[in-house]
Amino acid sequence: MIRTVTDSVSKESAIDEVIATCNGDMRGAIKALLLVNEHLEAELQYYAHRSNLARRSNVA
């Protein structure tokens, strides 16, 4: 499920949810968010690379 957070109430709710998922452990919540962000950055790089390859193959 893709979920976006657009307003401050939703952001606060999302933050509370992450902390609750980590049983109130703030350090664990931050670590989880950093890991998710790292994964998303890698995924973005993957798709950017694939897009560049597709563009190059269409030019030739």
Predicted model as a PDB file, atoms N, CA, C, CB and O in Angstrom, pLDDT in the B-factor column:
MODEL        1                                                                  
ATOM      1  N   MET A   1       0.832  -1.167   0.000  1.00 56.00           N  
ATOM      2  CA  MET A   1       0.000   0.000   0.000  1.00 56.00           C  
ATOM      3  C   MET A   1       0.889   1.247   0.000  1.00 56.00           C  
ATOM      4  CB  MET A   1      -0.953  -0.011   1.209  1.00 56.00           C  
ATOM      5  O   MET A   1       1.789   1.365   0.831  1.00 56.00           O  
ATOM      6  N   ILE A   2       0.643   2.168  -0.919  1.00 65.00           N  
ATOM      7  CA  ILE A   2       1.383   3.410  -0.981  1.00 65.00           C  
ATOM      8  C   ILE A   2       0.619   4.446  -0.171  1.00 65.00           C  
ATOM      9  CB  ILE A   2       1.593   3.877  -2.454  1.00 65.00           C  
ATOM     10  O   ILE A   2      -0.577   4.659  -0.369  1.00 65.00           O  
ATOM     11  N   ARG A   3       1.331   5.082   0.739  1.00 65.00           N  
ATOM     12  CA  ARG A   3       0.689   6.070   1.593  1.00 65.00           C  
ATOM     13  C   ARG A   3       1.517   7.341   1.587  1.00 65.00           C  
ATOM     14  CB  ARG A   3       0.511   5.535   3.033  1.00 65.00           C  
ATOM     15  O   ARG A   3       2.727   7.296   1.813  1.00 65.00           O  
ATOM     16  N   THR A   4       0.886   8.459   1.333  1.00 71.00           N  
ATOM     17  CA  THR A   4       1.579   9.735   1.378  1.00 71.00           C  
ATOM     18  C   THR A   4       1.100  10.526   2.580  1.00 71.00           C  
ATOM     19  CB  THR A   4       1.360  10.530   0.079  1.00 71.00           C  
ATOM     20  O   THR A   4      -0.043  10.393   3.016  1.00 71.00           O  
ATOM     21  N   VAL A   5       1.979  11.340   3.100  1.00 71.00           N  
ATOM     22  CA  VAL A   5       1.653  12.168   4.252  1.00 71.00           C  
ATOM     23  C   VAL A   5       1.719  13.610   3.778  1.00 71.00           C  
ATOM     24  CB  VAL A   5       2.628  11.904   5.468  1.00 71.00           C  
ATOM     25  O   VAL A   5       2.792  14.121   3.456  1.00 71.00           O  
ATOM     26  N   THR A   6       0.542  14.274   3.739  1.00 74.00           N  
ATOM     27  CA  THR A   6       0.496  15.618   3.170  1.00 74.00           C  
ATOM     28  C   THR A   6       0.260  16.726   4.179  1.00 74.00           C  
ATOM     29  CB  THR A   6      -0.560  15.676   2.147  1.00 74.00           C  
ATOM     30  O   THR A   6       0.686  17.855   3.935  1.00 74.00           O  
ATOM     31  N   ASP A   7      -0.390  16.464   5.285  1.00 80.00           N  
ATOM     32  CA  ASP A   7      -0.631  17.538   6.246  1.00 80.00           C  
ATOM     33  C   ASP A   7       0.022  17.214   7.588  1.00 80.00           C  
ATOM     34  CB  ASP A   7      -2.143  17.769   6.429  1.00 80.00           C  
ATOM     35  O   ASP A   7       0.438  16.081   7.830  1.00 80.00           O  
ATOM     36  N   SER A   8       0.104  18.213   8.446  1.00 82.00           N  
ATOM     37  CA  SER A   8       0.813  18.039   9.719  1.00 82.00           C  
ATOM     38  C   SER A   8       0.131  17.017  10.621  1.00 82.00           C  
ATOM     39  CB  SER A   8       0.918  19.371  10.446  1.00 82.00           C  
ATOM     40  O   SER A   8       0.815  16.318  11.368  1.00 82.00           O  
ATOM     41  N   VAL A   9      -1.198  16.909  10.575  1.00 84.00           N  
ATOM     42  CA  VAL A   9      -1.910  15.922  11.388  1.00 84.00           C  
ATOM     43  C   VAL A   9      -1.541  14.516  10.921  1.00 84.00           C  
ATOM     44  CB  VAL A   9      -3.449  16.140  11.306  1.00 84.00           C  
ATOM     45  O   VAL A   9      -1.283  13.630  11.736  1.00 84.00           O  
ATOM     46  N   SER A  10      -1.517  14.317   9.600  1.00 91.00           N  
ATOM     47  CA  SER A  10      -1.144  13.009   9.061  1.00 91.00           C  
ATOM     48  C   SER A  10       0.293  12.671   9.398  1.00 91.00           C  
ATOM     49  CB  SER A  10      -1.347  12.975   7.549  1.00 91.00           C  
ATOM     50  O   SER A  10       0.612  11.522   9.703  1.00 91.00           O  
ATOM     51  N   LYS A  11       1.169  13.679   9.343  1.00 91.00           N  
ATOM     52  CA  LYS A  11       2.577  13.455   9.683  1.00 91.00           C  
ATOM     53  C   LYS A  11       2.719  13.033  11.132  1.00 91.00           C  
ATOM     54  CB  LYS A  11       3.404  14.717   9.422  1.00 91.00           C  
ATOM     55  O   LYS A  11       3.446  12.088  11.440  1.00 91.00           O  
ATOM     56  N   GLU A  12       2.025  13.730  12.026  1.00 92.00           N  
ATOM     57  CA  GLU A  12       2.081  13.376  13.445  1.00 92.00           C  
ATOM     58  C   GLU A  12       1.567  11.960  13.667  1.00 92.00           C  
ATOM     59  CB  GLU A  12       1.265  14.373  14.283  1.00 92.00           C  
ATOM     60  O   GLU A  12       2.144  11.199  14.444  1.00 92.00           O  
ATOM     61  N   SER A  13       0.489  11.613  12.989  1.00 93.00           N  
ATOM     62  CA  SER A  13      -0.089  10.277  13.099  1.00 93.00           C  
ATOM     63  C   SER A  13       0.890   9.225  12.583  1.00 93.00           C  
ATOM     64  CB  SER A  13      -1.416  10.199  12.323  1.00 93.00           C  
ATOM     65  O   SER A  13       1.049   8.169  13.196  1.00 93.00           O  
ATOM     66  N   ALA A  14       1.549   9.512  11.452  1.00 91.00           N  
ATOM     67  CA  ALA A  14       2.520   8.570  10.886  1.00 91.00           C  
ATOM     68  C   ALA A  14       3.707   8.395  11.823  1.00 91.00           C  
ATOM     69  CB  ALA A  14       3.002   9.050   9.506  1.00 91.00           C  
ATOM     70  O   ALA A  14       4.201   7.281  11.998  1.00 91.00           O  
ATOM     71  N   ILE A  15       4.169   9.487  12.424  1.00 92.00           N  
ATOM     72  CA  ILE A  15       5.282   9.411  13.376  1.00 92.00           C  
ATOM     73  C   ILE A  15       4.887   8.555  14.578  1.00 92.00           C  
ATOM     74  CB  ILE A  15       5.706  10.831  13.840  1.00 92.00           C  
ATOM     75  O   ILE A  15       5.641   7.685  15.014  1.00 92.00           O  
ATOM     76  N   ASP A  16       3.681   8.819  15.108  1.00 95.00           N  
ATOM     77  CA  ASP A  16       3.185   8.026  16.249  1.00 95.00           C  
ATOM     78  C   ASP A  16       3.096   6.546  15.897  1.00 95.00           C  
ATOM     79  CB  ASP A  16       1.805   8.537  16.701  1.00 95.00           C  
ATOM     80  O   ASP A  16       3.407   5.684  16.719  1.00 95.00           O  
ATOM     81  N   GLU A  17       2.670   6.258  14.669  1.00 94.00           N  
ATOM     82  CA  GLU A  17       2.547   4.867  14.226  1.00 94.00           C  
ATOM     83  C   GLU A  17       3.905   4.172  14.162  1.00 94.00           C  
ATOM     84  CB  GLU A  17       1.870   4.808  12.860  1.00 94.00           C  
ATOM     85  O   GLU A  17       4.040   3.020  14.574  1.00 94.00           O  
ATOM     86  N   VAL A  18       4.901   4.876  13.646  1.00 95.00           N  
ATOM     87  CA  VAL A  18       6.249   4.292  13.562  1.00 95.00           C  
ATOM     88  C   VAL A  18       6.786   4.020  14.964  1.00 95.00           C  
ATOM     89  CB  VAL A  18       7.215   5.234  12.787  1.00 95.00           C  
ATOM     90  O   VAL A  18       7.344   2.954  15.226  1.00 95.00           O  
ATOM     91  N   ILE A  19       6.617   4.984  15.857  1.00 96.00           N  
ATOM     92  CA  ILE A  19       7.099   4.806  17.230  1.00 96.00           C  
ATOM     93  C   ILE A  19       6.362   3.654  17.912  1.00 96.00           C  
ATOM     94  CB  ILE A  19       6.920   6.107  18.041  1.00 96.00           C  
ATOM     95  O   ILE A  19       6.982   2.855  18.614  1.00 96.00           O  
ATOM     96  N   ALA A  20       5.059   3.562  17.714  1.00 96.00           N  
ATOM     97  CA  ALA A  20       4.279   2.474  18.310  1.00 96.00           C  
ATOM     98  C   ALA A  20       4.716   1.124  17.760  1.00 96.00           C  
ATOM     99  CB  ALA A  20       2.782   2.685  18.055  1.00 96.00           C  
ATOM    100  O   ALA A  20       4.786   0.139  18.494  1.00 96.00           O  
ATOM    101  N   THR A  21       5.008   1.084  16.470  1.00 95.00           N  
ATOM    102  CA  THR A  21       5.472  -0.165  15.851  1.00 95.00           C  
ATOM    103  C   THR A  21       6.771  -0.631  16.489  1.00 95.00           C  
ATOM    104  CB  THR A  21       5.667   0.019  14.334  1.00 95.00           C  
ATOM    105  O   THR A  21       7.041  -1.830  16.571  1.00 95.00           O  
ATOM    106  N   CYS A  22       7.579   0.337  16.945  1.00 96.00           N  
ATOM    107  CA  CYS A  22       8.851   0.016  17.597  1.00 96.00           C  
ATOM    108  C   CYS A  22       8.706  -0.033  19.120  1.00 96.00           C  
ATOM    109  CB  CYS A  22       9.918   1.043  17.208  1.00 96.00           C  
ATOM    110  O   CYS A  22       9.683   0.144  19.848  1.00 96.00           O  
ATOM    111  N   ASN A  23       7.491  -0.274  19.590  1.00 97.00           N  
ATOM    112  CA  ASN A  23       7.199  -0.390  21.024  1.00 97.00           C  
ATOM    113  C   ASN A  23       7.674   0.811  21.829  1.00 97.00           C  
ATOM    114  CB  ASN A  23       7.834  -1.639  21.576  1.00 97.00           C  
ATOM    115  O   ASN A  23       8.155   0.656  22.952  1.00 97.00           O  
ATOM    116  N   GLY A  24       7.543   2.002  21.267  1.00 97.00           N  
ATOM    117  CA  GLY A  24       7.914   3.222  21.970  1.00 97.00           C  
ATOM    118  C   GLY A  24       9.397   3.530  21.968  1.00 97.00           C  
ATOM    119  O   GLY A  24       9.820   4.526  22.554  1.00 97.00           O  
ATOM    120  N   ASP A  25      10.186   2.705  21.327  1.00 97.00           N  
ATOM    121  CA  ASP A  25      11.636   2.906  21.274  1.00 97.00           C  
ATOM    122  C   ASP A  25      11.966   3.945  20.198  1.00 97.00           C  
ATOM    123  CB  ASP A  25      12.376   1.559  20.986  1.00 97.00           C  
ATOM    124  O   ASP A  25      11.933   3.647  19.004  1.00 97.00           O  
ATOM    125  N   MET A  26      12.284   5.173  20.638  1.00 97.00           N  
ATOM    126  CA  MET A  26      12.561   6.258  19.694  1.00 97.00           C  
ATOM    127  C   MET A  26      13.783   5.944  18.826  1.00 97.00           C  
ATOM    128  CB  MET A  26      12.779   7.576  20.449  1.00 97.00           C  
ATOM    129  O   MET A  26      13.779   6.209  17.624  1.00 97.00           O  
ATOM    130  N   ARG A  27      14.811   5.388  19.428  1.00 97.00           N  
ATOM    131  CA  ARG A  27      16.017   5.031  18.669  1.00 97.00           C  
ATOM    132  C   ARG A  27      15.688   3.961  17.627  1.00 97.00           C  
ATOM    133  CB  ARG A  27      17.137   4.528  19.622  1.00 97.00           C  
ATOM    134  O   ARG A  27      16.179   4.020  16.500  1.00 97.00           O  
ATOM    135  N   GLY A  28      14.876   3.006  17.995  1.00 97.00           N  
ATOM    136  CA  GLY A  28      14.448   1.967  17.064  1.00 97.00           C  
ATOM    137  C   GLY A  28      13.619   2.548  15.923  1.00 97.00           C  
ATOM    138  O   GLY A  28      13.749   2.123  14.775  1.00 97.00           O  
ATOM    139  N   ALA A  29      12.764   3.527  16.244  1.00 97.00           N  
ATOM    140  CA  ALA A  29      11.939   4.163  15.216  1.00 97.00           C  
ATOM    141  C   ALA A  29      12.815   4.923  14.211  1.00 97.00           C  
ATOM    142  CB  ALA A  29      10.915   5.121  15.866  1.00 97.00           C  
ATOM    143  O   ALA A  29      12.597   4.851  13.001  1.00 97.00           O  
ATOM    144  N   ILE A  30      13.801   5.648  14.732  1.00 96.00           N  
ATOM    145  CA  ILE A  30      14.707   6.380  13.845  1.00 96.00           C  
ATOM    146  C   ILE A  30      15.496   5.413  12.980  1.00 96.00           C  
ATOM    147  CB  ILE A  30      15.664   7.271  14.657  1.00 96.00           C  
ATOM    148  O   ILE A  30      15.666   5.641  11.783  1.00 96.00           O  
ATOM    149  N   LYS A  31      15.975   4.340  13.578  1.00 97.00           N  
ATOM    150  CA  LYS A  31      16.723   3.337  12.829  1.00 97.00           C  
ATOM    151  C   LYS A  31      15.855   2.730  11.724  1.00 97.00           C  
ATOM    152  CB  LYS A  31      17.237   2.235  13.773  1.00 97.00           C  
ATOM    153  O   LYS A  31      16.316   2.547  10.597  1.00 97.00           O  
ATOM    154  N   ALA A  32      14.610   2.421  12.049  1.00 95.00           N  
ATOM    155  CA  ALA A  32      13.694   1.848  11.057  1.00 95.00           C  
ATOM    156  C   ALA A  32      13.473   2.819   9.907  1.00 95.00           C  
ATOM    157  CB  ALA A  32      12.348   1.483  11.708  1.00 95.00           C  
ATOM    158  O   ALA A  32      13.483   2.416   8.744  1.00 95.00           O  
ATOM    159  N   LEU A  33      13.274   4.094  10.222  1.00 95.00           N  
ATOM    160  CA  LEU A  33      13.061   5.095   9.180  1.00 95.00           C  
ATOM    161  C   LEU A  33      14.302   5.273   8.311  1.00 95.00           C  
ATOM    162  CB  LEU A  33      12.667   6.428   9.804  1.00 95.00           C  
ATOM    163  O   LEU A  33      14.188   5.441   7.096  1.00 95.00           O  
ATOM    164  N   LEU A  34      15.470   5.240   8.912  1.00 97.00           N  
ATOM    165  CA  LEU A  34      16.708   5.342   8.136  1.00 97.00           C  
ATOM    166  C   LEU A  34      16.866   4.148   7.191  1.00 97.00           C  
ATOM    167  CB  LEU A  34      17.922   5.435   9.076  1.00 97.00           C  
ATOM    168  O   LEU A  34      17.294   4.307   6.048  1.00 97.00           O  
ATOM    169  N   LEU A  35      16.522   2.963   7.673  1.00 96.00           N  
ATOM    170  CA  LEU A  35      16.616   1.770   6.834  1.00 96.00           C  
ATOM    171  C   LEU A  35      15.632   1.827   5.672  1.00 96.00           C  
ATOM    172  CB  LEU A  35      16.367   0.517   7.666  1.00 96.00           C  
ATOM    173  O   LEU A  35      15.971   1.459   4.548  1.00 96.00           O  
ATOM    174  N   VAL A  36      14.420   2.287   5.941  1.00 95.00           N  
ATOM    175  CA  VAL A  36      13.419   2.431   4.881  1.00 95.00           C  
ATOM    176  C   VAL A  36      13.896   3.456   3.864  1.00 95.00           C  
ATOM    177  CB  VAL A  36      12.046   2.847   5.467  1.00 95.00           C  
ATOM    178  O   VAL A  36      13.784   3.238   2.658  1.00 95.00           O  
ATOM    179  N   ASN A  37      14.431   4.580   4.354  1.00 96.00           N  
ATOM    180  CA  ASN A  37      14.927   5.613   3.452  1.00 96.00           C  
ATOM    181  C   ASN A  37      16.069   5.081   2.587  1.00 96.00           C  
ATOM    182  CB  ASN A  37      15.393   6.837   4.250  1.00 96.00           C  
ATOM    183  O   ASN A  37      16.124   5.363   1.390  1.00 96.00           O  
ATOM    184  N   GLU A  38      16.970   4.319   3.182  1.00 98.00           N  
ATOM    185  CA  GLU A  38      18.083   3.724   2.431  1.00 98.00           C  
ATOM    186  C   GLU A  38      17.561   2.808   1.332  1.00 98.00           C  
ATOM    187  CB  GLU A  38      19.018   2.940   3.374  1.00 98.00           C  
ATOM    188  O   GLU A  38      18.056   2.826   0.205  1.00 98.00           O  
ATOM    189  N   HIS A  39      16.569   2.019   1.668  1.00 97.00           N  
ATOM    190  CA  HIS A  39      15.966   1.114   0.687  1.00 97.00           C  
ATOM    191  C   HIS A  39      15.316   1.904  -0.454  1.00 97.00           C  
ATOM    192  CB  HIS A  39      14.922   0.203   1.366  1.00 97.00           C  
ATOM    193  O   HIS A  39      15.469   1.548  -1.622  1.00 97.00           O  
ATOM    194  N   LEU A  40      14.601   2.960  -0.118  1.00 96.00           N  
ATOM    195  CA  LEU A  40      13.935   3.770  -1.141  1.00 96.00           C  
ATOM    196  C   LEU A  40      14.946   4.482  -2.038  1.00 96.00           C  
ATOM    197  CB  LEU A  40      13.010   4.797  -0.484  1.00 96.00           C  
ATOM    198  O   LEU A  40      14.724   4.610  -3.242  1.00 96.00           O  
ATOM    199  N   GLU A  41      16.050   4.942  -1.460  1.00 97.00           N  
ATOM    200  CA  GLU A  41      17.091   5.575  -2.267  1.00 97.00           C  
ATOM    201  C   GLU A  41      17.701   4.581  -3.247  1.00 97.00           C  
ATOM    202  CB  GLU A  41      18.182   6.163  -1.367  1.00 97.00           C  
ATOM    203  O   GLU A  41      17.943   4.918  -4.406  1.00 97.00           O  
ATOM    204  N   ALA A  42      17.947   3.364  -2.789  1.00 97.00           N  
ATOM    205  CA  ALA A  42      18.493   2.331  -3.675  1.00 97.00           C  
ATOM    206  C   ALA A  42      17.511   2.001  -4.787  1.00 97.00           C  
ATOM    207  CB  ALA A  42      18.837   1.063  -2.879  1.00 97.00           C  
ATOM    208  O   ALA A  42      17.907   1.811  -5.937  1.00 97.00           O  
ATOM    209  N   GLU A  43      16.242   1.932  -4.448  1.00 97.00           N  
ATOM    210  CA  GLU A  43      15.213   1.646  -5.442  1.00 97.00           C  
ATOM    211  C   GLU A  43      15.121   2.780  -6.473  1.00 97.00           C  
ATOM    212  CB  GLU A  43      13.850   1.433  -4.755  1.00 97.00           C  
ATOM    213  O   GLU A  43      14.970   2.529  -7.668  1.00 97.00           O  
ATOM    214  N   LEU A  44      15.209   4.001  -6.007  1.00 97.00           N  
ATOM    215  CA  LEU A  44      15.184   5.155  -6.904  1.00 97.00           C  
ATOM    216  C   LEU A  44      16.381   5.128  -7.857  1.00 97.00           C  
ATOM    217  CB  LEU A  44      15.178   6.465  -6.094  1.00 97.00           C  
ATOM    218  O   LEU A  44      16.233   5.397  -9.050  1.00 97.00           O  
ATOM    219  N   GLN A  45      17.553   4.808  -7.338  1.00 97.00           N  
ATOM    220  CA  GLN A  45      18.743   4.706  -8.185  1.00 97.00           C  
ATOM    221  C   GLN A  45      18.573   3.604  -9.224  1.00 97.00           C  
ATOM    222  CB  GLN A  45      19.993   4.439  -7.330  1.00 97.00           C  
ATOM    223  O   GLN A  45      18.960   3.773 -10.380  1.00 97.00           O  
ATOM    224  N   TYR A  46      18.003   2.496  -8.822  1.00 97.00           N  
ATOM    225  CA  TYR A  46      17.763   1.382  -9.741  1.00 97.00           C  
ATOM    226  C   TYR A  46      16.870   1.820 -10.904  1.00 97.00           C  
ATOM    227  CB  TYR A  46      17.119   0.197  -8.992  1.00 97.00           C  
ATOM    228  O   TYR A  46      17.186   1.579 -12.069  1.00 97.00           O  
ATOM    229  N   TYR A  47      15.750   2.469 -10.568  1.00 96.00           N  
ATOM    230  CA  TYR A  47      14.825   2.882 -11.621  1.00 96.00           C  
ATOM    231  C   TYR A  47      15.401   4.005 -12.482  1.00 96.00           C  
ATOM    232  CB  TYR A  47      13.505   3.328 -11.010  1.00 96.00           C  
ATOM    233  O   TYR A  47      15.129   4.062 -13.681  1.00 96.00           O  
ATOM    234  N   ALA A  48      16.183   4.887 -11.895  1.00 96.00           N  
ATOM    235  CA  ALA A  48      16.837   5.935 -12.682  1.00 96.00           C  
ATOM    236  C   ALA A  48      17.816   5.301 -13.664  1.00 96.00           C  
ATOM    237  CB  ALA A  48      17.570   6.949 -11.759  1.00 96.00           C  
ATOM    238  O   ALA A  48      17.897   5.715 -14.821  1.00 96.00           O  
ATOM    239  N   HIS A  49      18.550   4.307 -13.208  1.00 95.00           N  
ATOM    240  CA  HIS A  49      19.494   3.605 -14.078  1.00 95.00           C  
ATOM    241  C   HIS A  49      18.755   2.892 -15.211  1.00 95.00           C  
ATOM    242  CB  HIS A  49      20.328   2.595 -13.266  1.00 95.00           C  
ATOM    243  O   HIS A  49      19.165   2.966 -16.369  1.00 95.00           O  
ATOM    244  N   ARG A  50      17.676   2.208 -14.876  1.00 94.00           N  
ATOM    245  CA  ARG A  50      16.881   1.512 -15.900  1.00 94.00           C  
ATOM    246  C   ARG A  50      16.313   2.500 -16.915  1.00 94.00           C  
ATOM    247  CB  ARG A  50      15.735   0.713 -15.245  1.00 94.00           C  
ATOM    248  O   ARG A  50      16.284   2.226 -18.115  1.00 94.00           O  
ATOM    249  N   SER A  51      15.865   3.638 -16.425  1.00 93.00           N  
ATOM    250  CA  SER A  51      15.323   4.661 -17.309  1.00 93.00           C  
ATOM    251  C   SER A  51      16.399   5.191 -18.259  1.00 93.00           C  
ATOM    252  CB  SER A  51      14.727   5.811 -16.488  1.00 93.00           C  
ATOM    253  O   SER A  51      16.138   5.401 -19.443  1.00 93.00           O  
ATOM    254  N   ASN A  52      17.591   5.401 -17.742  1.00 91.00           N  
ATOM    255  CA  ASN A  52      18.699   5.868 -18.586  1.00 91.00           C  
ATOM    256  C   ASN A  52      19.052   4.829 -19.644  1.00 91.00           C  
ATOM    257  CB  ASN A  52      19.936   6.186 -17.726  1.00 91.00           C  
ATOM    258  O   ASN A  52      19.323   5.184 -20.791  1.00 91.00           O  
ATOM    259  N   LEU A  53      19.051   3.561 -19.274  1.00 89.00           N  
ATOM    260  CA  LEU A  53      19.344   2.498 -20.240  1.00 89.00           C  
ATOM    261  C   LEU A  53      18.282   2.461 -21.324  1.00 89.00           C  
ATOM    262  CB  LEU A  53      19.433   1.131 -19.539  1.00 89.00           C  
ATOM    263  O   LEU A  53      18.601   2.312 -22.503  1.00 89.00           O  
ATOM    264  N   ALA A  54      17.028   2.595 -20.935  1.00 88.00           N  
ATOM    265  CA  ALA A  54      15.931   2.556 -21.915  1.00 88.00           C  
ATOM    266  C   ALA A  54      16.039   3.737 -22.870  1.00 88.00           C  
ATOM    267  CB  ALA A  54      14.554   2.567 -21.203  1.00 88.00           C  
ATOM    268  O   ALA A  54      15.824   3.585 -24.072  1.00 88.00           O  
ATOM    269  N   ARG A  55      16.371   4.912 -22.344  1.00 88.00           N  
ATOM    270  CA  ARG A  55      16.509   6.094 -23.191  1.00 88.00           C  
ATOM    271  C   ARG A  55      17.649   5.906 -24.182  1.00 88.00           C  
ATOM    272  CB  ARG A  55      16.746   7.349 -22.338  1.00 88.00           C  
ATOM    273  O   ARG A  55      17.520   6.262 -25.353  1.00 88.00           O  
ATOM    274  N   ARG A  56      18.753   5.357 -23.723  1.00 88.00           N  
ATOM    275  CA  ARG A  56      19.902   5.127 -24.610  1.00 88.00           C  
ATOM    276  C   ARG A  56      19.566   4.126 -25.707  1.00 88.00           C  
ATOM    277  CB  ARG A  56      21.108   4.630 -23.806  1.00 88.00           C  
ATOM    278  O   ARG A  56      19.981   4.298 -26.853  1.00 88.00           O  
ATOM    279  N   SER A  57      18.826   3.093 -25.369  1.00 88.00           N  
ATOM    280  CA  SER A  57      18.505   2.086 -26.373  1.00 88.00           C  
ATOM    281  C   SER A  57      17.502   2.626 -27.391  1.00 88.00           C  
ATOM    282  CB  SER A  57      17.952   0.826 -25.704  1.00 88.00           C  
ATOM    283  O   SER A  57      17.504   2.182 -28.539  1.00 88.00           O  
ATOM    284  N   ASN A  58      16.658   3.560 -27.005  1.00 82.00           N  
ATOM    285  CA  ASN A  58      15.702   4.162 -27.937  1.00 82.00           C  
ATOM    286  C   ASN A  58      16.348   5.194 -28.853  1.00 82.00           C  
ATOM    287  CB  ASN A  58      14.570   4.807 -27.168  1.00 82.00           C  
ATOM    288  O   ASN A  58      15.838   5.463 -29.940  1.00 82.00           O  
ATOM    289  N   VAL A  59      17.465   5.774 -28.423  1.00 70.00           N  
ATOM    290  CA  VAL A  59      18.168   6.785 -29.236  1.00 70.00           C  
ATOM    291  C   VAL A  59      18.906   6.116 -30.378  1.00 70.00           C  
ATOM    292  CB  VAL A  59      19.157   7.603 -28.371  1.00 70.00           C  
ATOM    293  O   VAL A  59      18.973   6.659 -31.481  1.00 70.00           O  
ATOM    294  N   ALA A  60      19.454   4.954 -30.125  1.00 56.00           N  
ATOM    295  CA  ALA A  60      20.283   4.276 -31.129  1.00 56.00           C  
ATOM    296  C   ALA A  60      19.501   3.732 -32.285  1.00 56.00           C  
ATOM    297  CB  ALA A  60      21.038   3.169 -30.502  1.00 56.00           C  
ATOM    298  O   ALA A  60      20.078   3.140 -33.197  1.00 56.00           O  
TER     299      ALA A  60                                                      
ENDMDL                                                                          
END                                                                             
